[in-house]
Every structure is written in structure tokens, then in C-alpha cells.
Amino acid sequence: MLVRLSEFFEAAAEQAKASETDVGWDLSCDFAEAAATLTDLGEDLHDAADQLRALDRPAKPSWQARVAGYYATAPVPQRTGTPTVTPEASAAAPPPASRPIRTR
């Protein structure tokens, strides 16, 4: 879009110059300057897009995420004297059903 707009201002500068008046020459200079500014801006933005693509790296996780990751993968210490129950085993066996107390 900026390229087309720059071309428009270049053409407008030529039209203003063709009038061969002082106002036309001044306007031609203004249009030529606008065209050059738009061209420079387009080149800067093109370079910025390349730089943004180079930044497309995953962010370093925060210290909280690293600590949570450590504890998620750390081995569970075994306590002596208590049976080991894994989460999978407890999920596989349903809890014992409690019977309601009936009185008459």
C-alpha cells in the first residue's frame, strides 16, 4: 500500500511540475518529498518485519514455571512403614461404599 501511495505522489509531483508555475514547482517538491518519505517508511517496515520474524523464539519460562516443572517431575520420597499408593491405583479402585446407619 505504501508503494502505491508513493507512486501516486510521484505522479502528482510530475503533474504539478507540468504546470510550470511557482506554485506548481513548490507543490511538486512537496509531493516528491512525501513520496520519498513513504518509500523510506516502507523499507523500514519491511526490515522490521524481518526482525520480528527473527524474534519468533519461545520465551524463557518464568521461575515459577520452572519450579512447578521441577516438582512435577521430581521423584516422590518413599516413607517407611506406609504402603505406597499411586494416583493411578487409587483412581482405578472405587472408594468403599458407606452403609447408612439404620435404626428402628
N, C-alpha and C positions, 0 to 999 in steps of 0.2 A: 504494500500500500504506500509506503514512504517513497519507494522508487517511482511509482506512478505520479505521486504528488510532486516530486522533484521534477519529473519530466514536464508536468503541467506548468510549473513556474518557469522552467527554461523556455518553453514555447511562449508563455506570456511575456517574458523578457524580450524575446525576438519581436513579438508583435508591438510592444511598446517602443522598442528601438526603431521600428519601421516608420513610426510617425514622424521621426526626425524633428522633434521639438525638445525643448529643455525639460519639460515635464515628462515626456516620453523617455528621455535618457535617464532621468532620475528614477522613474518607475522601473525601467529596465534594470538598473543597478540594484534596486530593492528586490526585484523578483529573482535576479541571479544570485543574490546573497541568500535569499530564502531557499533556493534550490540547492545551494552548496551546504547550507545548514542541515537540510533534510537528508542529503546524501551522507554527510558525516554522522548524523544521528543513526541512520540505517546501518552503517558499518559498525558503529559502536554497539548497537543492539545485537547485530549478528555475532560479534565477538563475545558479548555477554552470554548469548545462548550457548555457545561452545563451552564457556567457562562453567555455566550451570550444569551442563551435561557431565563435566569432569568432576563436579561435586557430588554426583549421584552415588555416594557410598553410604553404606549403612552407618547410622550414628553409633557411637560408643555407648554401651548401656550404662545407666546410672549406677552409682554404688549400691543403691537399694536393690536394683535388679540383679546385680552380681551376687549380693549376699543371699537373696532369695534363691537364686540359681544354685549357689553352693549348698544351702540347706536342703534343697530339693534333691540333690544328687549325693549328699553325704550319707555314709552308711549309718544305720541305726545302731546305737550301742546295745549290746545284749546284757540284760540284768540276770544275775544268777538267782535261781530259785523260783522264777516266774516263767510260765510257759510262753513261748513265742507265738503270737497270733498275728498273721499278716492281714492287711486290709482285704486281700482277695478272699482269704478263708472266712473272714467274718461276714463278707458280703454274700458268700455262697450259702452259708447256713442261716436260715431264718432264726430270729430270736425266739426263745421258748415262749409258748403261749401261756399267759397267766389265766388261771381259772377264777371266776368270780366267787366270792365267799357267799354261800347260801345259808341263810338261817331261817328257822320256822318259828 
